[in-house]
Amino acid sequence: MKRVLIIGANGKIGKILSRKLKDEADFEPVAMLRKPEQASFFDDLGVERHVASIEGSVDEIAKIMKETDAVVFTAGSGGNTGHDKTLTVDLDGAVKSMEAARLTDVKRFIMVSALNADDRDLWAASGLEPYYIAKHYADFVLKTTDLDYTILRPGRLLDEPGTGMINITYPEKEDGVSREDVAGVIVQALKQKDSIGKIIAFNQGKTPLEKALSQG
């Protein structure tokens, strides 16, 4: 059984992913939380959890990562924080997590990024330019490492129930994707070795996500 550290586990995607991995025979989720008061959800679920901040030291992250086999980075500063948090969480937090993975010899690393993270022409128009800059450069750094990475780039995140169907061929033609389906894509990426070294952009669609990833 592979132990998967979820960084950003208390977020919406992180909680859904924790549930999904808990139900998988081949995976054991390990939640990394920022605050002790976030623990009750994971205790009730029966998921191992640890409190640490990605704004802390690399060693602090590595201590938790040491006994795991894979990392999913799905942390984010959120829409109600300043640009400083976007830098320290979405960018530097991601890079410190990569450094911790290399220190602990954890090779598998899945990054939850954002659709259009490489399209500078769209950043300013979106009103989210600092966010896209952070995602772009976190992805850039990850691609330069020797980690077995997969970069996932979902479109606009929705809270509606997942359909299990996505579009990776022309994701820009679809408007959004449920967080439940994003979590489902993460699970499939963990299962499919041929997703290693790939950037997978997606939105809602009509292709079963397992099939879509195997074709991506």
C-alpha positions in Angstrom: 0.0 0.0 0.0 1.4 3.4 -1.0 1.2 6.2 1.5 0.2 9.5 -0.2 0.9 12.8 1.5 -1.8 15.4 0.7 -0.4 18.9 1.1 -3.4 21.2 1.4 -5.6 18.4 2.7 -8.0 20.7 4.5 -9.0 22.4 1.2 -12.1 21.3 -0.7 -10.1 19.1 -3.2 -7.9 17.8 -0.4 -10.9 16.6 1.7 -12.5 14.9 -1.3 -9.2 13.3 -2.2 -8.7 12.0 1.3 -12.1 10.3 1.1 -11.4 8.8 -2.3 -7.9 7.5 -1.3 -9.3 6.1 2.0 -11.6 3.9 -0.2 -8.8 2.7 -2.4 -7.1 -0.6 -1.5 -3.7 0.4 -2.9 -3.4 3.8 -1.2 -3.3 5.3 2.2 -3.9 9.1 2.6 -1.8 11.1 5.0 -3.1 14.6 5.6 -0.9 17.6 6.2 -2.8 20.3 8.0 -2.0 23.9 8.8 -4.0 24.1 12.1 -4.7 21.6 14.9 -8.4 22.6 14.8 -8.7 21.2 11.3 -8.0 17.7 12.6 -11.5 16.5 13.4 -12.6 15.8 9.8 -9.6 13.5 9.3 -9.9 11.9 12.7 -13.6 11.0 11.9 -12.5 9.7 8.6 -9.8 7.6 10.1 -7.0 9.3 8.1 -3.6 9.9 9.6 -2.9 13.6 9.9 0.0 15.9 10.8 0.1 19.6 11.5 2.8 21.6 9.7 2.9 24.8 7.6 4.3 25.0 4.1 5.3 28.5 5.1 7.6 26.9 7.6 10.9 25.2 6.9 11.7 22.5 4.4 12.9 20.3 7.2 9.5 20.6 8.9 7.8 19.4 5.7 10.4 16.7 5.1 9.8 15.3 8.6 6.2 14.5 7.7 7.0 13.4 4.2 9.7 10.9 5.3 7.4 7.9 5.6 5.4 8.4 2.5 5.6 7.2 -1.1 4.0 10.0 -3.1 3.0 13.7 -2.7 0.0 15.6 -3.9 0.3 19.3 -3.7 -3.1 20.9 -3.7 -2.5 23.8 -1.3 -3.6 27.3 -2.2 -3.7 30.6 -0.5 -7.3 31.2 -1.4 -9.1 34.2 -2.8 -9.3 36.3 0.4 -5.6 36.6 1.0 -3.1 39.1 -0.4 -0.4 38.6 -3.1 2.2 37.9 -0.4 0.3 34.7 0.5 0.1 33.7 -3.1 3.9 33.9 -3.2 4.6 32.1 0.1 2.0 29.4 -0.4 1.3 28.7 -4.1 4.8 29.3 -5.2 7.4 29.0 -2.4 5.3 26.4 -0.5 5.2 24.3 -3.6 8.9 24.6 -4.2 9.7 23.8 -0.6 7.6 20.7 -0.9 9.6 19.7 -3.9 12.8 20.2 -1.9 11.4 18.1 0.9 10.6 15.4 -1.6 14.1 15.3 -2.9 15.5 15.3 0.7 13.4 12.3 1.6 13.7 10.4 -1.7 10.0 10.6 -2.4 9.9 10.5 -6.2 6.2 10.7 -7.1 4.9 14.3 -7.0 1.5 15.4 -8.3 1.0 19.2 -8.7 -2.5 20.6 -8.9 -2.0 23.7 -11.0 -4.3 25.7 -13.2 -5.5 25.8 -16.8 -3.7 28.5 -18.8 -0.8 28.6 -16.4 1.5 29.0 -19.4 -0.6 31.6 -21.3 0.7 35.0 -20.3 -1.7 36.7 -22.6 -4.6 35.6 -20.5 -3.2 36.3 -17.0 -3.8 40.1 -16.8 -7.3 39.8 -18.3 -8.3 37.2 -15.8 -7.8 39.5 -12.8 -5.7 36.7 -11.2 -2.3 37.5 -12.6 -0.3 36.9 -9.4 -2.0 33.5 -9.0 -1.1 32.5 -12.5 2.4 33.7 -12.1 2.8 31.6 -9.0 1.4 28.5 -10.7 3.5 29.0 -13.8 6.8 29.2 -11.9 5.9 26.4 -9.5 5.3 24.2 -12.5 8.5 25.4 -14.2 10.6 24.5 -11.1 8.9 21.1 -10.9 9.8 20.3 -14.5 13.4 21.0 -13.8 13.6 18.4 -11.0 14.3 14.7 -11.2 10.9 14.0 -9.5 8.4 11.7 -11.2 5.9 14.5 -11.6 2.5 15.0 -13.1 1.1 18.5 -13.4 -2.7 18.7 -13.5 -4.3 21.9 -14.8 -8.0 22.0 -14.2 -10.2 24.8 -15.3 -12.6 26.8 -13.1 -13.3 24.8 -10.0 -17.0 23.9 -9.3 -18.6 22.6 -6.2 -21.2 20.5 -8.1 -21.1 16.7 -8.0 -18.6 15.1 -10.3 -19.6 13.2 -13.4 -16.4 11.2 -13.9 -16.1 12.7 -17.4 -13.5 15.2 -18.5 -12.1 16.9 -21.7 -8.4 17.0 -22.1 -8.4 17.5 -25.9 -9.9 21.0 -26.0 -10.3 21.9 -22.3 -10.5 25.6 -23.1 -13.9 25.0 -24.8 -15.5 23.8 -21.6 -16.5 26.0 -18.6 -15.2 24.5 -15.4 -14.8 21.1 -13.7 -16.0 19.8 -10.4 -13.6 19.5 -7.5 -14.8 15.9 -7.1 -13.6 15.2 -10.7 -10.3 16.9 -10.0 -9.8 14.5 -7.0 -10.8 11.6 -9.3 -8.1 12.7 -11.8 -5.5 12.8 -9.1 -6.4 9.2 -8.1 -6.0 8.1 -11.7 -2.7 9.9 -12.1 -1.4 8.1 -9.0 -2.5 4.8 -10.6 -1.2 5.4 -14.1 2.5 5.4 -14.5 2.3 6.7 -18.0 1.0 10.0 -16.5 4.5 10.7 -15.2 6.3 13.6 -16.9 3.1 15.0 -18.3 1.1 18.2 -18.1 -2.6 17.4 -18.2 -5.0 20.3 -18.8 -8.7 19.4 -18.4 -12.2 20.6 -17.9 -15.6 18.9 -17.7 -16.3 16.8 -20.8 -17.6 13.5 -22.2 -14.6 11.2 -21.8 -14.4 8.9 -18.7 -11.5 10.3 -16.7 -9.6 7.0 -16.5 -9.7 6.7 -20.4 -8.8 10.4 -20.8 -5.7 10.1 -18.7 -4.5 7.0 -20.5 -4.8 8.9 -23.8 -3.3 12.1 -22.5 
